[in-house]
Every structure is written in structure tokens, then in C-alpha cells.
């Protein structure tokens, strides 16, 4: 199975900061990579699909990039609502889907 | 607004069985792949099984293969997960999600499964 590794596991930042989360795959997933945001007690929410496409309704301060085995999620200017846990997920059709272990974004 | 609602969770002893259900409030249920994802208390997300719209293609995570069975009834807009030989480590919140090939774009609120003696 394809292993997804996120870094860092925890990130402390302030409102207005630019932050980047990295996700690495153990083998190529092409661009079949999604990013989710999860807040406590809530279901995950799709933010980015196919590595760089913004899901409808998601603020433009979120962006994704990468292909193959290395991907990034960037939040250009952190807002109070953005403090949450973020997960990457590969969804290559020919493999079992797998999530990264998560990155908790905390207020500094 | 399209919604997914899971049910069927509860407390079960190790070795026991449960059947989870997920009902969609949409007429397009039969055009999508649907999936089950779980989250153990305080832990991350774990994909466990997916089934295509016509039930032809199914896949499972190794952690549940041979114990869990996914199925669906398009006429009832429902997805199911039969869980047998349950283990303590299967304790989790189980989510149903729609796979739009953009990733999982619609999620239910989850149903809690607790496996404990």
C-alpha cells in the first residue's frame, strides 16, 4: 500500500501567517491527491482535489501544489477559522486509498 | 442539500458483529462510488472500504479484509458495512463518504462503534 507522510505533525502559527504543510507519498500517485480540513467533533471537509484544484466554496487563501510523490498545502494568510487538523489523502484508483497521519495547526 | 446519515453503531463485545448503514438524501446515489472511513478516538482518518456505483469494483484496507463486507442498495440510496469478528482496535467513529473522483466531497456525521468486553 502507498504510505502518506505529512510534516510537520503539529504547526504553531499566528493569524495572518503564511503556512505550508507537506505530504510525501511512498510511490507516485500522479495528481490523485486531496487535502481535507477537520475540526473537533466534525466530519472532514474537502479543500483541494487532484493536488491543486480548489473545491467549490473553499476560500482562495488555500492552495495546493505538487505531483508524483511530493505535495504541499499552503494557507496564504491564516484566519481564526483555519485552526484545525489537516489530512492529505491519495486516491489512486489502482491502490487502496490512504491518508496521511494529519497535521494539527495550532494558534501560537 | 444532499446529506448522508450513518446508523447502526453501538457497543459490541470482541468477536461480535454489527451492520452499519448509510442513507443518502439524493437521487444520484446510484452514480457515485461510496466509501467508509473510520477514526479511532483521538487518532487520524483511516480509509477502510469503497464500492463503485454498480457494485462491480470493491476494495478493502488490509486491516479489515476478510472481516468486513461493504454492500449497497441503489434502490434505497443506501450503503452498508457488515462488520464481523470485531476487535477492540475496531473501536472508532465510522463515516460514510461520497467519492466524486475529486476525493471524498460529502461526508456523514458518523456512527460510533465501541468494541469492549
Interface residues (C-beta under 8 A of the other chain):
Chain A: X1 X34 X36 X38 X43 X44 X45 X46 X49 X50 X53 X55 X87 X89 X91 X96 X97 X98 X99 X100 X101 X102
Chain B: X35 X37 X44 X45 X46 X47 X50 X59 X60 X61 X62 X95 X99 X101 X102 X103 X104 X105 X107 X108 X109 X110
